[in-house]
Amino acid sequence: MARSRKPAPRPATGLAPTAADALLACLRRHGVENFFANPGTDFPAVIEGFARAKERQSTATVPRPVLVPHENLAVAMAHGAHLVTGAPQAVMVHVSVGTANTINLLLNAARDRIPLLLLAGRSPIMEAGAFGARSRPIHWAQEMFDQAGMVRELVKWDYELRDPAQAAAVVARAIEAAMAPPRGPVYLTLPREPVSAPAGPAAEPAAPRSPPTPAHPDPTAIARLADWLTAAERPLVIASSLGRAPAEALTLARLAERFALPVAAHSPRYVCLPTDHPLHLGFDPHPWLEEADLVLVLEADVPWLPSVRPPAVGARVAHIGEDPAFLRYPMRSFQSDLSIAADAGAALAALAAAMEERAGRGRGQRERRLAWAKRCAAAYRERRDARLGADAPHITPEYLSRCVGDMAGPEGLVFNEYQLRPDHCERTRPGTYFALSPAGGLGWSVGAALGARLADPDRLVVATIGDGGMIFANPTACHWAAEAHGLPIVMVVFNNARYAAVRNATMAMFASGAAGRDNASLFADLSPSPPFERYAQAHGAFAARVERPADLPGVLAAARDAVLRERRHALVNVVTPY
């Protein structure tokens, strides 16, 4: 007679705290406010943990659960939330397949040094006979020999929960690794059996450990750089990622003004220098490199394009940054005569003090520097204003960028994915501009803006994105998140019905070839253009399509009013055939 199969064991008690309970409590104790989740069959213990906290009326002891209907959107929202709070973030996705879906924007977060704990379930270890063992056909096919191998190059640390008693200690270690400078993502996998098991007393949330303090600059190197700058007649400062901490931009502004140091921002991710600063040379350093006799590079992975114009022969180049050599990049060969590994804010403060000590030596040099800097700044402003195109028959990207800046105002937060022209969008307050990571993973800005709005609900938040990027962003997922979580932001689509980067790259290489004669349209043409405004309307948003320059300011103002007064999100689909 065949024996009847025994059911899988149940937990010893339904009330015993599990590893998932300990994990959630430890996340909150370490400053994680939101738990962005795209769930699957690996989530039951986590769902139970949140439900227990709600039932006990102790939701303040765990992060806020935030359902996000696509993994890339979840990572983007966490990215944006960190940018406005500085706090570590947590995202959980479904095993191997969910992890795979995060990689695009996880690469963005890695290159942008975002302290993000990416959690993922793992196929249950046991095929039967344990609580949480495999119970669905997918639990076999989704298992990988090395699930973390997909992301290991993108994270600073990875681990798998091996025992329920480890839960709190593992979370504490993960957050410590993510927050240690240079910051970055970490990855933790959670097999279903241990995360569902009773954790025991060892899993009590540990007190957060203080992360390592930022590195301070070598005084000898700072003294050498101060000597070089004092003697220079045509110094040029190039910055990219400076300004994530607004105090850095203010320190640079004072340094530039005091010692006549002009600044060019190259592919900036933040407000490196207020755009109304008199020594701001714009967003292209190449016109000034030919004359500069000293180049100071501040947190810039690509300070110039060697194929366009390297520094002049004989010019000195100094780099400052947490990792000024960008050792996570396989190849990078920019000239460096002095490289200072340090927190940029601390280095600039030390440099200002060192240059003050030398102020009596270089009075004549300062006047010469100031004359050159003013000449360069005037030339930049003349070129910038000539490109505005306010009187053009169609909406130019420059004019659209100016209108977006006016609509956002000085305090609004602008998240830009390529298309916005920062030289035409006034950003005078540090901490009000955030651009796509240098990795360039598209579909980021709308999600980042939603995350920022969740973290800072009193600010006007604007996302600018191209039509190709908006498709990558999964519009339905974005609009659902905005509506479901009450996150009113303004989305502005720069719609040229093409992948402009693809076309421009092809024309740059093969303008005289067959592709050029075909206008490089293959793989670039996105017509017929999706009606992005209709997606937004389906989710109760303010939505409009704009084609005429005269209509643009009024429509953007109406979108802003819908966000601020009606508390609903808005999308403006702007046709700009450039």
C-alpha positions as CSV (number, residue, x, y, z in Angstrom):
1,M,0.0,0.0,0.0
2,A,1.4,3.4,-1.0
3,R,2.3,5.7,1.7
4,S,0.5,9.1,1.7
5,R,2.8,12.0,1.1
6,K,3.3,14.2,4.2
7,P,2.5,17.9,3.9
8,A,5.4,20.3,4.1
9,P,6.3,21.3,7.7
10,R,4.7,24.4,9.2
11,P,6.6,26.9,11.2
12,A,6.9,26.2,14.9
13,T,4.6,29.1,15.7
14,G,2.9,31.6,13.6
15,L,3.9,34.4,16.0
16,A,7.6,33.8,16.2
17,P,9.6,36.7,14.5
18,T,11.1,35.5,11.3
19,A,14.3,36.6,9.5
20,A,12.1,38.8,7.3
21,D,10.8,40.6,10.4
22,A,14.3,41.2,11.6
23,L,15.4,42.3,8.1
24,L,12.6,44.9,7.8
25,A,13.3,46.3,11.3
26,C,17.0,46.5,10.7
27,L,16.5,48.4,7.4
28,R,14.4,51.0,9.2
29,R,16.8,51.3,12.0
30,H,19.6,52.0,9.4
31,G,17.7,54.9,7.9
32,V,15.8,53.2,5.1
33,E,12.4,54.9,4.8
34,N,11.0,53.2,1.7
35,F,11.0,49.6,0.6
36,F,10.5,49.7,-3.2
37,A,9.2,46.3,-4.3
38,N,8.4,44.4,-7.5
39,P,7.2,41.1,-5.9
40,G,7.0,37.5,-6.8
41,T,6.6,34.1,-5.1
42,D,9.7,34.8,-3.0
43,F,7.9,37.5,-1.0
44,P,5.5,35.8,1.4
45,A,7.7,36.2,4.5
46,V,8.3,39.9,3.6
47,I,4.6,40.4,3.1
48,E,3.8,38.7,6.4
49,G,6.4,40.9,8.1
50,F,4.8,44.1,6.8
51,A,1.3,42.8,7.7
52,R,2.5,42.0,11.3
53,A,3.8,45.5,11.7
54,K,0.5,46.9,10.5
55,E,-1.5,44.6,12.8
56,R,0.6,45.6,15.8
57,Q,0.2,49.3,14.8
58,S,4.0,49.5,14.7
59,T,4.5,50.5,11.0
60,A,7.0,53.1,12.1
61,T,9.4,50.3,13.0
62,V,9.7,49.1,9.3
63,P,10.1,51.0,6.0
64,R,7.1,52.1,4.0
65,P,6.2,49.4,1.5
66,V,6.0,50.9,-2.0
67,L,4.7,48.6,-4.8
68,V,6.3,49.4,-8.2
69,P,5.1,47.6,-11.3
70,H,8.5,47.4,-13.0
71,E,12.0,46.6,-11.7
72,N,13.7,49.4,-13.6
73,L,11.2,51.9,-12.3
74,A,11.8,50.7,-8.7
75,V,15.6,51.2,-9.0
76,A,15.0,54.7,-10.6
77,M,12.7,55.7,-7.8
78,A,15.2,54.6,-5.2
79,H,17.9,56.5,-7.1
80,G,15.9,59.7,-7.0
81,A,14.9,59.3,-3.4
82,H,18.6,59.1,-2.4
83,L,19.5,62.2,-4.4
84,V,17.2,64.4,-2.3
85,T,17.7,62.7,1.1
86,G,21.2,61.3,1.1
87,A,19.8,58.2,2.9
88,P,20.4,54.6,1.8
89,Q,17.6,53.0,-0.2
90,A,16.2,49.5,-0.5
91,V,14.7,47.7,-3.5
92,M,13.5,44.1,-3.6
93,V,12.8,42.2,-6.8
94,H,11.8,38.6,-7.8
95,V,14.7,36.2,-7.9
96,S,16.8,35.9,-11.0
97,V,14.3,37.3,-13.5
98,G,13.7,40.4,-11.5
99,T,17.4,40.9,-10.9
100,A,17.9,40.7,-14.7
101,N,15.3,43.4,-15.2
102,T,17.2,45.8,-12.9
103,I,20.6,45.8,-14.6
104,N,20.0,48.8,-16.9
105,L,19.3,51.2,-14.1
106,L,21.5,49.4,-11.6
107,L,24.5,50.3,-13.9
108,N,23.3,53.9,-13.7
109,A,23.2,53.7,-9.9
110,A,26.7,52.1,-9.8
111,R,28.3,54.8,-12.0
112,D,26.5,57.5,-10.0
113,R,27.6,56.0,-6.6
114,I,24.1,55.5,-5.2
115,P,24.0,53.5,-1.9
116,L,21.2,51.1,-2.9
117,L,20.6,47.8,-1.3
118,L,19.1,45.6,-4.0
119,L,17.5,42.5,-2.4
120,A,16.2,39.6,-4.4
121,G,14.6,36.3,-3.6
122,R,16.3,33.1,-4.6
123,S,14.6,29.9,-5.7
124,P,13.9,27.8,-2.7
125,I,16.8,25.6,-1.8
126,M,14.8,22.5,-0.9
127,E,12.6,20.6,-3.4
128,A,10.4,19.4,-0.6
129,G,10.3,18.7,3.1
130,A,10.9,22.3,4.4
131,F,8.7,25.3,5.1
132,G,9.1,27.5,2.1
133,A,10.4,24.7,-0.2
134,R,9.6,24.7,-3.9
135,S,5.9,24.8,-4.7
136,R,5.7,26.0,-8.3
137,P,7.2,24.8,-11.6
138,I,9.1,28.1,-12.0
139,H,11.2,27.3,-8.8
140,W,13.4,25.0,-10.8
141,A,14.0,27.0,-14.0
142,Q,14.6,30.3,-12.1
143,E,17.5,28.9,-10.1
144,M,20.9,29.9,-11.4
145,F,24.4,28.6,-10.4
146,D,25.4,32.1,-9.6
147,Q,22.5,34.5,-9.5
148,A,24.6,37.3,-8.1
149,G,27.1,36.9,-11.0
150,M,24.7,39.0,-13.1
151,V,25.4,42.1,-11.0
152,R,28.7,41.4,-9.3
153,E,30.6,43.9,-11.6
154,L,28.0,46.6,-10.7
155,V,27.9,46.2,-6.9
156,K,30.4,46.7,-4.1
157,W,29.4,43.7,-2.1
158,D,27.1,40.7,-2.5
159,Y,25.9,38.0,-0.1
160,E,23.3,35.3,0.4
161,L,21.4,34.9,3.6
162,R,22.5,31.6,5.0
163,D,20.8,31.4,8.4
164,P,17.8,33.2,9.8
165,A,19.8,34.4,12.8
166,Q,22.0,36.3,10.4
167,A,19.3,38.6,9.1
168,A,20.0,41.8,11.1
169,A,23.8,41.4,10.9
170,V,23.7,40.9,7.2
171,V,21.5,44.0,6.6
172,A,23.9,46.1,8.9
173,R,26.9,44.9,6.9
174,A,25.1,45.6,3.5
175,I,24.2,49.2,4.5
176,E,27.7,49.7,5.9
177,A,29.2,48.6,2.6
178,A,26.8,50.7,0.5
179,M,27.5,53.9,2.5
180,A,31.3,53.6,2.7
181,P,32.9,56.1,0.3
182,P,32.9,55.8,-2.6
183,R,29.3,54.8,-2.1
184,G,27.5,52.3,-4.4
185,P,24.9,49.5,-4.7
186,V,25.1,46.2,-2.9
187,Y,23.2,43.0,-3.5
188,L,21.6,40.5,-1.1
189,T,19.8,37.3,-2.0
190,L,17.2,35.8,0.2
191,P,16.4,32.1,-0.2
192,R,12.8,31.4,0.8
193,E,13.5,28.9,3.6
194,P,15.8,31.0,5.8
195,V,14.0,34.3,5.3
196,S,10.7,32.6,6.4
197,A,12.2,30.8,9.4
198,P,12.2,32.0,13.1
199,A,15.1,34.3,13.6
200,G,15.7,33.9,17.3
201,P,17.2,36.5,19.7
202,A,20.4,36.9,17.6
203,A,18.4,38.8,14.9
204,E,17.6,41.8,17.0
205,P,18.4,45.0,15.0
206,A,21.9,46.1,15.7
207,A,22.7,49.7,16.2
208,P,23.9,51.3,13.0
209,R,27.6,51.4,12.6
210,S,29.1,54.7,11.5
211,P,30.4,54.5,8.0
212,P,34.1,55.5,7.3
213,T,34.6,59.2,7.2
214,P,35.4,60.8,3.8
215,A,39.0,60.9,2.9
216,H,40.8,64.2,3.5
217,P,43.4,65.5,1.0
218,D,47.1,65.2,1.4
219,P,48.4,68.6,2.5
220,T,51.5,68.3,0.4
221,A,49.5,67.7,-2.8
222,I,47.1,70.6,-1.9
223,A,50.1,72.9,-1.5
224,R,51.5,71.9,-4.8
225,L,48.2,72.5,-6.5
226,A,47.8,75.9,-4.8
227,D,51.2,76.9,-6.1
228,W,50.2,75.9,-9.7
229,L,47.0,77.8,-9.5
230,T,48.6,80.9,-8.1
231,A,51.1,80.9,-10.9
232,A,48.6,80.1,-13.7
233,E,47.4,82.8,-16.1
234,R,44.6,80.8,-17.8
235,P,43.4,78.1,-15.4
236,L,40.3,76.2,-16.2
237,V,38.1,74.2,-13.8
238,I,36.1,71.3,-15.2
239,A,33.4,69.6,-13.1
240,S,30.9,66.9,-13.7
241,S,29.7,65.2,-10.5
242,L,30.6,67.9,-8.1
243,G,27.6,69.4,-6.3
244,R,25.6,66.3,-5.2
245,A,26.2,67.9,-1.8
246,P,25.0,71.5,-2.4
247,A,27.8,72.8,-0.1
248,E,30.4,71.7,-2.7
249,A,28.9,74.0,-5.3
250,L,28.8,76.9,-2.9
251,T,32.5,76.3,-1.9
252,L,33.5,76.2,-5.6
253,A,31.6,79.4,-6.3
254,R,33.5,81.2,-3.6
255,L,36.8,79.8,-4.7
256,A,36.2,80.7,-8.3
257,E,35.2,84.3,-7.4
258,R,38.0,84.9,-4.9
259,F,40.8,83.6,-7.2
260,A,39.4,84.2,-10.7
261,L,39.0,80.6,-11.6
262,P,36.5,80.1,-14.5
263,V,34.5,76.9,-14.5
264,A,33.1,74.7,-17.3
265,A,30.6,71.9,-16.4
266,H,31.0,68.9,-18.7
267,S,28.0,66.6,-18.8
268,P,27.1,67.7,-15.2
269,R,25.0,65.5,-13.0
270,Y,24.3,68.3,-10.5
271,V,24.6,72.1,-10.1
272,C,28.3,72.3,-10.0
273,L,28.2,76.1,-10.1
274,P,25.1,78.3,-10.2
275,T,24.3,79.1,-13.8
276,D,24.3,82.8,-13.1
277,H,27.8,82.9,-11.7
278,P,29.9,85.4,-13.7
279,L,32.7,82.9,-14.2
280,H,30.5,80.1,-15.5
281,L,31.8,79.1,-18.9
282,G,28.9,76.9,-19.8
283,F,28.8,73.2,-20.5
284,D,31.5,72.5,-23.1
285,P,35.1,72.9,-22.0
286,H,36.6,72.3,-25.4
287,P,36.7,75.9,-26.6
288,W,38.8,76.9,-23.6
289,L,41.2,73.9,-23.5
290,E,43.4,75.2,-26.3
291,E,44.4,78.3,-24.2
292,A,44.3,76.9,-20.7
293,D,47.7,76.5,-19.0
294,L,46.3,74.6,-16.1
295,V,43.2,72.3,-15.9
296,L,41.7,71.4,-12.6
297,V,39.3,68.4,-12.9
298,L,36.7,68.0,-10.2
299,E,34.8,64.7,-9.9
300,A,34.7,64.3,-13.7
301,D,35.0,60.8,-15.3
302,V,35.3,62.3,-18.8
303,P,36.6,65.9,-18.5
304,W,37.0,66.3,-22.2
305,L,36.8,64.2,-25.4
306,P,40.3,63.4,-26.6
307,S,39.1,63.1,-30.2
308,V,37.7,66.7,-30.0
309,R,40.4,68.6,-28.2
310,P,42.8,67.6,-25.4
311,P,44.6,70.1,-23.2
312,A,47.2,72.3,-24.8
313,V,50.8,70.9,-24.9
314,G,52.6,71.9,-21.8
315,A,49.4,72.5,-19.7
316,R,49.3,70.9,-16.3
317,V,46.3,68.8,-15.3
318,A,45.2,68.0,-11.8
319,H,42.3,65.7,-10.7
320,I,40.4,65.7,-7.5
321,G,37.8,63.2,-6.4
322,E,36.9,60.2,-4.2
323,D,38.4,58.0,-6.9
324,P,40.1,60.4,-9.3
325,A,41.4,57.5,-11.5
326,F,37.9,55.9,-11.8
327,L,39.3,52.5,-11.4
328,R,36.0,50.8,-12.0
329,Y,36.3,51.8,-15.6
330,P,38.3,49.3,-17.7
331,M,40.0,51.9,-19.8
332,R,40.5,55.6,-19.0
333,S,43.7,57.5,-20.1
334,F,43.3,61.2,-19.4
335,Q,46.4,63.3,-18.7
336,S,47.0,63.6,-14.9
337,D,50.0,65.5,-13.5
338,L,48.6,65.4,-10.0
339,S,45.8,63.2,-8.7
340,I,44.3,63.9,-5.3
341,A,42.0,61.2,-3.8
342,A,39.7,63.0,-1.4
343,D,36.2,64.2,-0.7
344,A,35.8,67.0,-3.1
345,G,34.2,69.4,-0.6
346,A,37.1,68.8,1.9
347,A,39.7,69.2,-0.9
348,L,38.2,72.5,-2.1
349,A,38.1,73.9,1.4
350,A,41.7,73.0,1.9
351,L,42.6,74.4,-1.5
352,A,40.9,77.7,-0.6
353,A,42.9,78.0,2.6
354,A,46.2,77.2,0.9
355,M,45.5,79.7,-1.9
356,E,44.6,82.4,0.7
357,E,48.0,81.9,2.2
358,R,49.5,82.6,-1.2
359,A,47.2,85.5,-2.1
360,G,50.0,88.1,-1.7
361,R,52.1,86.4,-4.3
362,G,49.8,86.4,-7.3
363,R,48.0,89.7,-7.4
364,G,49.0,90.5,-10.9
365,Q,48.2,86.9,-12.0
366,R,44.7,87.2,-10.6
367,E,44.0,90.3,-12.7
368,R,45.3,88.4,-15.8
369,R,43.2,85.4,-14.9
370,L,40.1,87.5,-14.4
371,A,40.5,89.3,-17.7
372,W,40.8,85.9,-19.5
373,A,37.9,84.4,-17.6
374,K,35.6,87.4,-18.3
375,R,36.4,87.2,-22.0
376,C,35.6,83.5,-22.1
377,A,32.4,84.0,-20.2
378,A,31.2,86.7,-22.5
379,A,31.9,84.5,-25.6
380,Y,30.0,81.7,-24.0
381,R,27.0,83.8,-23.2
382,E,26.9,85.3,-26.7
383,R,27.0,81.8,-28.3
384,R,24.3,80.6,-25.9
385,D,21.9,83.4,-26.5
386,A,22.3,83.1,-30.3
387,R,21.1,79.5,-30.1
388,L,17.9,80.1,-28.2
389,G,15.6,80.1,-31.2
390,A,12.6,81.7,-29.4
391,D,11.5,83.2,-32.8
392,A,11.9,79.9,-34.7
393,P,8.8,78.5,-36.5
394,H,9.2,75.2,-34.5
395,I,10.0,74.6,-30.8
396,T,13.7,74.3,-30.4
397,P,15.3,72.2,-27.6
398,E,17.0,75.4,-26.4
399,Y,13.7,77.4,-26.1
400,L,12.0,74.4,-24.5
401,S,14.8,74.2,-22.0
402,R,14.4,77.9,-21.2
403,C,10.7,77.5,-20.7
404,V,11.2,74.4,-18.4
405,G,13.6,76.4,-16.2
406,D,11.1,79.2,-16.0
407,M,8.3,76.8,-15.1
408,A,10.3,75.0,-12.4
409,G,11.5,78.2,-10.8
410,P,14.6,78.4,-8.6
411,E,13.4,75.9,-6.0
412,G,11.9,73.2,-8.3
413,L,13.8,70.0,-8.8
414,V,14.7,69.1,-12.4
415,F,15.6,65.5,-13.4
416,N,17.0,65.6,-16.9
417,E,17.5,62.6,-19.2
418,Y,19.7,64.0,-22.0
419,Q,17.3,66.3,-23.9
420,L,17.2,69.3,-21.7
421,R,19.9,71.9,-22.6
422,P,21.4,72.9,-19.2
423,D,22.9,76.1,-20.6
424,H,19.4,77.4,-21.3
425,C,17.7,76.1,-18.2
426,E,18.6,78.4,-15.3
427,R,19.6,76.5,-12.2
428,T,20.9,79.0,-9.7
429,R,20.3,76.9,-6.5
430,P,22.6,74.0,-5.8
431,G,20.7,70.8,-5.3
432,T,18.0,71.5,-7.8
433,Y,19.3,69.7,-10.9
434,F,20.0,66.0,-11.4
435,A,21.0,64.5,-14.7
436,L,21.3,61.0,-16.1
437,S,24.2,58.8,-14.9
438,P,27.2,58.7,-17.1
439,A,26.3,55.1,-17.9
440,G,23.4,56.5,-19.9
441,G,20.8,53.8,-19.2
442,L,17.6,55.3,-20.6
443,G,14.2,55.4,-18.9
444,W,15.6,56.9,-15.7
445,S,14.4,60.5,-15.2
446,V,10.6,60.0,-14.7
447,G,11.2,57.2,-12.1
448,A,13.9,59.3,-10.4
449,A,11.5,62.2,-10.2
450,L,8.8,60.0,-8.7
451,G,11.2,58.8,-6.1
452,A,12.2,62.3,-5.3
453,R,8.6,63.4,-5.0
454,L,7.9,60.5,-2.6
455,A,10.9,61.5,-0.5
456,D,10.2,65.3,-0.6
457,P,6.5,65.8,-1.0
458,D,6.5,69.6,-0.7
459,R,8.7,70.3,-3.8
460,L,7.8,70.8,-7.4
461,V,9.5,68.0,-9.3
462,V,10.0,68.0,-13.1
463,A,11.2,65.2,-15.3
464,T,12.5,65.9,-18.8
465,I,13.0,63.0,-21.2
466,G,13.1,62.2,-24.9
467,D,10.5,60.2,-26.7
468,G,12.8,57.2,-27.0
469,G,13.6,57.4,-23.3
470,M,9.9,57.6,-22.4
471,I,9.3,54.4,-24.2
472,F,12.2,52.8,-22.2
473,A,10.6,54.2,-19.0
474,N,7.6,52.0,-19.3
475,P,5.0,54.8,-19.4
476,T,2.1,52.7,-18.0
477,A,4.2,51.7,-15.0
478,C,5.2,55.3,-14.4
479,H,1.7,56.7,-14.6
480,W,0.4,53.9,-12.4
481,A,3.0,54.7,-9.7
482,A,2.2,58.4,-9.9
483,E,-1.5,57.8,-9.6
484,A,-1.5,55.0,-7.1
485,H,1.0,56.6,-4.7
486,G,-0.2,60.2,-5.1
487,L,3.1,61.5,-6.7
488,P,2.2,64.6,-8.7
489,I,5.2,65.5,-10.9
490,V,5.5,67.3,-14.3
491,M,6.8,65.1,-17.1
492,V,8.0,67.0,-20.2
493,V,8.7,64.8,-23.3
494,F,11.1,66.2,-25.9
495,N,9.5,64.5,-28.9
496,N,11.6,64.5,-32.1
497,A,10.2,61.0,-33.2
498,R,13.7,59.5,-33.4
499,Y,16.7,58.1,-31.5
500,A,18.7,61.3,-32.1
501,A,21.9,59.9,-30.5
502,V,21.8,56.9,-32.9
503,R,21.3,59.1,-35.9
504,N,23.9,61.7,-34.9
505,A,26.5,59.0,-34.2
506,T,25.9,57.5,-37.6
507,M,26.1,60.8,-39.4
508,A,29.3,61.7,-37.5
509,M,31.0,58.5,-38.9
510,F,29.2,57.9,-42.2
511,A,27.8,61.2,-43.4
512,S,29.3,60.6,-46.9
513,G,28.3,57.0,-47.0
514,A,25.1,55.1,-47.8
515,A,23.7,55.7,-44.3
516,G,24.3,59.5,-44.7
517,R,22.5,59.5,-48.1
518,D,19.6,57.8,-46.4
519,N,19.6,60.5,-43.6
520,A,20.8,57.9,-41.1
521,S,17.2,56.9,-40.5
522,L,17.6,53.2,-40.1
523,F,17.2,52.2,-36.4
524,A,16.6,55.9,-35.5
525,D,13.2,56.7,-36.9
526,L,10.5,56.3,-34.2
527,S,7.5,57.3,-36.3
528,P,4.6,57.0,-35.8
529,S,5.3,58.7,-32.5
530,P,3.3,57.3,-29.6
531,P,0.6,59.6,-28.2
532,F,2.2,59.9,-24.8
533,E,-0.5,62.3,-23.6
534,R,-3.1,59.6,-24.0
535,Y,-1.2,57.3,-21.7
536,A,-1.3,60.1,-19.1
537,Q,-5.0,60.8,-19.6
538,A,-5.8,57.2,-18.9
539,H,-4.4,57.7,-15.4
540,G,-6.1,60.9,-14.6
541,A,-3.2,63.2,-15.4
542,F,-3.2,66.6,-16.9
543,A,-2.0,66.0,-20.5
544,A,-1.3,68.1,-23.5
545,R,0.5,68.1,-26.8
546,V,2.3,71.3,-27.9
547,E,3.7,72.1,-31.4
548,R,3.8,75.9,-31.5
549,P,6.3,78.0,-29.6
550,A,3.7,80.6,-28.6
551,D,1.6,77.9,-26.8
552,L,4.5,76.4,-24.7
553,P,4.8,78.7,-21.7
554,G,1.0,78.7,-21.0
555,V,0.7,74.9,-21.3
556,L,3.7,74.4,-19.0
557,A,2.2,76.8,-16.5
558,A,-1.1,74.8,-16.6
559,A,0.8,71.6,-16.0
560,R,2.6,73.1,-13.0
561,D,-0.8,74.3,-11.6
562,A,-2.3,70.8,-12.0
563,V,0.5,69.4,-9.9
564,L,0.6,72.1,-7.2
565,R,-3.1,72.9,-6.9
566,E,-5.0,69.8,-8.1
567,R,-2.4,67.3,-6.8
568,R,-2.3,65.2,-10.0
569,H,0.6,64.5,-12.2
570,A,1.0,66.1,-15.6
571,L,2.6,65.2,-19.0
572,V,3.4,67.7,-21.7
573,N,4.3,66.1,-25.1
574,V,6.3,68.7,-26.9
575,V,7.0,68.2,-30.6
576,T,10.5,69.5,-31.4
577,P,11.8,68.4,-34.8
578,Y,15.5,68.9,-34.0
